[in-house]
């Protein structure tokens, strides 16, 4: 878990300390007064702890004898050591917190492991310092609690297919909770939803069975449509026998037009369509050299 950064000793303070020490050594050597070296060391030590530098994206609270005075930064400022103290530095850039919920039951009692990312920032450093002891720990624990509560309100299918909806719900819950602390949650993204391997195998088999069922239904619907077309064709041929004969002759032609093919035609069909003479003529034509 991340920790808040306390006021460091910066390069400007170290440089001022070194300048004071060097100046004290040189002056004391010239005038032969050791007291000047001690004075230079004390001034340098004061500047070492008094000069502070805050980065552009940071804020820090100043306390004088325990009472809040105001915010400082960004830039260079100084404090009175011992009498004045600084709070930990507050980074006001967008920050990321990674949270997870392990073995949490969904609404349909399925244990899942969920990983999420929370994007947040401090919009009021004064509230973040004075209203909550450790806002980094508070935002992480709040996000974990809200994630577990949201999992319990959703079914597994919703969590897998509606991650964006779940993320917006978490963002709204966290933002309402953290706004009094001077913190706003910009977005929450559900990164991963993991389920037990046994349940994953069962869901895979269920999906495969569902696909097979759909395939059988589609095949049955196709057979029904084909049968309906046959019924319509039979009705048309019943009213027009000539059309039936022409269709039969076309089918026979398609069957025997390839060389070396053999077609067995029922005698009833030959008599009905009067194909005896036609077949005999075709055979004689093939027998000629």
C-alpha positions as CSV (number, residue, x, y, z in Angstrom):
1,X,0.0,0.0,0.0
2,X,1.3,3.4,-0.9
3,X,2.4,5.8,1.8
4,X,2.2,9.6,2.0
5,X,5.5,11.4,1.5
6,X,6.8,13.5,4.3
7,X,8.7,16.8,3.8
8,X,12.2,15.8,2.5
9,X,15.4,17.8,2.8
10,X,15.8,19.4,-0.6
11,X,18.8,20.4,-2.6
12,X,18.3,24.1,-2.0
13,X,18.5,23.6,1.8
14,X,21.6,21.4,1.4
15,X,23.3,23.9,-0.8
16,X,22.5,26.7,1.7
17,X,23.9,24.6,4.5
18,X,27.1,23.9,2.6
19,X,27.6,27.5,1.7
20,X,27.2,28.6,5.4
21,X,29.7,25.9,6.5
22,X,32.3,26.9,3.9
23,X,31.8,30.6,4.5
24,X,32.2,30.0,8.3
25,X,35.4,28.0,7.7
26,X,36.9,30.6,5.4
27,X,36.0,33.6,7.6
28,X,37.1,31.9,10.8
29,X,40.4,31.0,9.2
30,X,41.0,34.6,8.1
31,X,40.1,36.3,11.3
32,X,41.1,33.4,13.6
33,X,37.8,33.4,15.3
34,X,36.4,29.8,15.8
35,X,33.1,31.3,16.9
36,X,32.4,32.3,13.4
37,X,32.6,28.7,12.3
38,X,30.1,27.7,14.9
39,X,27.8,30.6,14.0
40,X,28.0,29.6,10.3
41,X,27.2,26.0,11.2
42,X,24.2,27.0,13.3
43,X,22.9,29.3,10.5
44,X,23.4,26.5,7.9
45,X,21.6,24.0,10.2
46,X,18.7,26.4,10.5
47,X,18.5,26.9,6.8
48,X,18.7,23.1,6.2
49,X,15.5,22.5,8.1
50,X,13.8,25.9,7.3
51,X,13.9,25.9,3.5
52,X,11.3,23.8,1.8
53,X,10.5,23.2,-1.9
54,X,7.1,21.9,-3.1
55,X,6.7,20.5,-6.6
56,X,4.2,21.9,-9.1
57,X,1.7,19.1,-8.5
58,X,2.0,19.0,-4.7
59,X,0.5,20.8,-1.7
60,X,1.4,20.8,1.9
61,X,-0.3,22.0,5.1
62,X,1.6,24.3,7.5
63,X,1.0,23.9,11.3
64,X,2.2,26.5,13.9
65,X,2.3,25.0,17.4
66,X,-0.2,22.4,16.2
67,X,-2.7,24.9,14.7
68,X,-3.5,24.8,11.0
69,X,-2.1,27.9,9.3
70,X,-2.7,27.2,5.6
71,X,-1.5,25.4,2.5
72,X,1.9,26.0,1.0
73,X,3.2,25.3,-2.5
74,X,4.1,24.9,-5.2
75,X,7.5,26.5,-5.1
76,X,10.0,27.7,-2.5
77,X,9.1,28.7,1.1
78,X,10.5,28.5,4.6
79,X,9.3,27.6,8.0
80,X,10.5,28.2,11.5
81,X,11.8,24.8,12.8
82,X,10.4,23.5,16.0
83,X,7.6,26.1,16.1
84,X,6.2,25.1,12.7
85,X,5.7,21.7,11.1
86,X,4.5,20.4,7.8
87,X,2.0,17.7,7.0
88,X,2.8,14.9,4.5
89,X,3.0,16.2,0.9
90,X,-0.3,15.7,-1.1
91,X,0.1,14.7,-4.7
92,X,-2.8,16.3,-6.7
93,X,-2.2,14.4,-9.9
94,X,-4.5,11.6,-11.1
95,X,-3.6,8.5,-9.2
96,X,-4.4,4.8,-9.6
97,X,-5.4,2.3,-7.0
98,X,-5.6,-1.4,-7.8
99,X,-8.2,-3.3,-5.7
100,X,-9.3,-6.9,-5.7
101,X,-12.0,-9.1,-4.2
102,X,-11.3,-12.8,-3.8
103,X,-13.9,-15.6,-3.4
104,X,-16.8,-13.2,-3.3
105,X,-20.3,-14.5,-3.9
106,X,-22.4,-13.0,-6.7
107,X,-26.1,-12.6,-6.5
108,X,-26.6,-16.1,-8.0
109,X,-24.1,-17.5,-5.4
110,X,-21.1,-18.0,-7.7
111,X,-17.7,-17.4,-6.1
112,X,-15.6,-15.0,-8.2
113,X,-12.3,-13.2,-8.0
114,X,-12.5,-9.7,-9.4
115,X,-9.7,-7.2,-10.1
116,X,-10.5,-3.5,-10.6
117,X,-8.6,-0.2,-11.1
118,X,-9.7,3.1,-9.5
119,X,-8.6,6.4,-11.0
120,X,-8.9,9.2,-8.4
121,X,-7.3,12.6,-7.5
122,X,-7.2,15.0,-4.6
123,X,-9.1,18.2,-5.5
124,X,-9.0,19.8,-2.1
125,X,-5.7,19.2,-0.3
126,X,-6.9,20.9,2.9
127,X,-9.8,18.5,3.4
128,X,-7.7,15.5,2.5
129,X,-5.2,16.4,5.2
130,X,-7.6,17.6,7.9
131,X,-10.7,15.4,7.4
132,X,-9.1,11.9,7.1
133,X,-6.1,10.4,8.8
134,X,-4.7,8.5,5.9
135,X,-6.6,9.1,2.6
136,X,-4.5,6.6,0.7
137,X,-5.5,3.8,2.9
138,X,-9.1,5.1,3.1
139,X,-9.6,5.2,-0.6
140,X,-8.2,1.7,-1.0
141,X,-10.3,0.1,1.7
142,X,-13.4,2.0,0.5
143,X,-12.9,0.7,-3.0
144,X,-12.5,-2.9,-1.8
145,X,-15.7,-2.7,0.3
146,X,-17.7,-1.1,-2.5
147,X,-16.4,-3.7,-5.0
148,X,-17.5,-6.6,-2.7
149,X,-20.9,-5.0,-2.3
150,X,-21.4,-4.5,-6.0
151,X,-20.5,-8.1,-6.7
152,X,-23.2,-9.2,-4.3
153,X,-25.8,-7.2,-6.2
154,X,-25.0,-8.6,-9.7
155,X,-25.3,-12.0,-11.3
156,X,-22.3,-13.6,-12.9
157,X,-23.6,-13.0,-16.5
158,X,-24.1,-9.3,-15.7
159,X,-20.5,-9.0,-14.4
160,X,-19.1,-10.6,-17.5
161,X,-21.2,-8.7,-20.1
162,X,-21.8,-5.4,-18.3
163,X,-18.5,-4.4,-16.9
164,X,-18.9,-0.8,-17.9
165,X,-22.2,-0.5,-16.0
166,X,-20.7,-2.0,-12.9
167,X,-17.7,0.3,-13.2
168,X,-20.0,3.4,-13.4
169,X,-21.9,2.2,-10.4
170,X,-18.7,1.8,-8.3
171,X,-17.5,5.2,-9.4
172,X,-20.7,6.8,-8.2
173,X,-20.7,5.0,-4.9
174,X,-17.0,5.9,-4.2
175,X,-17.3,9.5,-5.3
176,X,-20.2,10.1,-2.9
177,X,-18.1,8.6,-0.1
178,X,-14.8,10.4,-0.8
179,X,-16.0,13.9,-1.8
180,X,-16.2,15.0,1.8
181,X,-12.5,14.1,2.1
182,X,-11.6,16.4,-0.9
183,X,-11.1,13.4,-3.2
184,X,-13.0,12.6,-6.4
185,X,-13.1,9.3,-8.1
186,X,-13.0,9.8,-11.9
187,X,-13.6,6.2,-13.1
188,X,-13.5,2.6,-12.1
189,X,-12.5,-0.1,-14.6
190,X,-13.2,-3.8,-14.0
191,X,-10.0,-5.4,-15.2
192,X,-10.7,-9.2,-14.8
193,X,-13.4,-11.5,-13.6
194,X,-12.2,-15.0,-12.7
195,X,-14.4,-18.0,-11.8
196,X,-13.3,-21.5,-10.5
197,X,-12.0,-23.9,-13.1
198,X,-14.7,-26.6,-12.4
199,X,-17.4,-24.0,-12.9
200,X,-15.7,-22.7,-16.0
201,X,-15.7,-26.3,-17.5
202,X,-19.3,-26.7,-16.6
203,X,-20.2,-23.4,-18.3
204,X,-18.2,-24.5,-21.4
205,X,-20.1,-27.8,-21.6
206,X,-23.4,-25.9,-21.2
207,X,-22.5,-23.5,-24.0
208,X,-21.6,-26.4,-26.3
209,X,-24.9,-28.2,-25.5
210,X,-26.8,-25.0,-26.2
211,X,-25.0,-24.6,-29.6
212,X,-25.9,-28.2,-30.5
213,X,-29.5,-27.6,-29.5
214,X,-29.7,-24.5,-31.7
215,X,-28.1,-26.4,-34.6
216,X,-30.7,-29.2,-34.3
217,X,-33.5,-26.6,-34.1
218,X,-32.2,-24.9,-37.3
219,X,-32.0,-28.3,-39.1
220,X,-35.5,-29.1,-38.0
221,X,-36.8,-25.8,-39.3
222,X,-35.0,-26.4,-42.6
223,X,-36.6,-29.8,-43.0
224,X,-40.0,-28.3,-42.2
225,X,-39.5,-25.6,-44.9
226,X,-38.4,-28.2,-47.4
227,X,-41.4,-30.4,-46.7
228,X,-43.7,-27.3,-47.2
229,X,-42.1,-26.7,-50.5
230,X,-42.6,-30.3,-51.6
231,X,-46.3,-30.0,-50.6
232,X,-46.6,-26.9,-52.7
233,X,-44.9,-28.6,-55.6
234,X,-47.1,-31.7,-55.3
235,X,-50.2,-29.5,-55.4
236,X,-48.9,-27.8,-58.6
237,X,-48.1,-31.1,-60.3
238,X,-51.5,-32.5,-59.4
239,X,-53.2,-29.8,-61.2
240,X,-50.8,-30.0,-64.2
241,X,-49.7,-33.5,-65.1
242,X,-47.7,-32.3,-68.1
243,X,-45.5,-30.2,-65.9
244,X,-44.8,-33.3,-63.8
245,X,-43.9,-35.3,-67.0
246,X,-41.6,-32.5,-68.1
247,X,-39.9,-32.4,-64.7
248,X,-39.4,-36.1,-64.7
249,X,-37.9,-36.0,-68.2
250,X,-35.6,-33.2,-67.2
251,X,-34.4,-35.2,-64.2
252,X,-33.9,-38.3,-66.4
253,X,-32.0,-36.3,-68.9
254,X,-29.7,-34.8,-66.3
255,X,-29.1,-38.4,-65.0
256,X,-28.2,-40.0,-68.4
257,X,-26.4,-37.2,-70.2
258,X,-23.1,-38.2,-68.7
259,X,-21.3,-41.1,-70.5
260,X,-21.3,-44.4,-68.9
261,X,-24.1,-43.6,-66.4
262,X,-26.9,-46.0,-65.7
263,X,-30.3,-45.1,-64.5
264,X,-33.0,-47.5,-63.2
265,X,-36.5,-46.1,-63.9
266,X,-39.6,-47.8,-62.4
267,X,-41.8,-49.4,-65.1
268,X,-44.8,-47.5,-63.7
269,X,-43.0,-44.2,-64.3
270,X,-42.2,-45.3,-67.9
271,X,-45.8,-46.2,-68.6
272,X,-47.1,-43.1,-67.0
273,X,-44.9,-40.7,-68.9
274,X,-44.8,-42.7,-72.1
275,X,-41.0,-42.9,-72.0
276,X,-40.8,-46.4,-73.5
277,X,-40.4,-45.1,-77.1
278,X,-38.1,-42.3,-76.0
279,X,-35.8,-44.6,-74.1
280,X,-35.7,-47.1,-77.0
281,X,-34.9,-44.4,-79.5
282,X,-32.1,-43.2,-77.2
283,X,-30.7,-46.6,-76.9
284,X,-30.7,-47.3,-80.6
285,X,-29.0,-43.9,-81.2
286,X,-26.2,-44.9,-78.9
287,X,-25.8,-48.4,-80.4
288,X,-25.0,-46.9,-83.9
289,X,-21.3,-46.8,-84.7
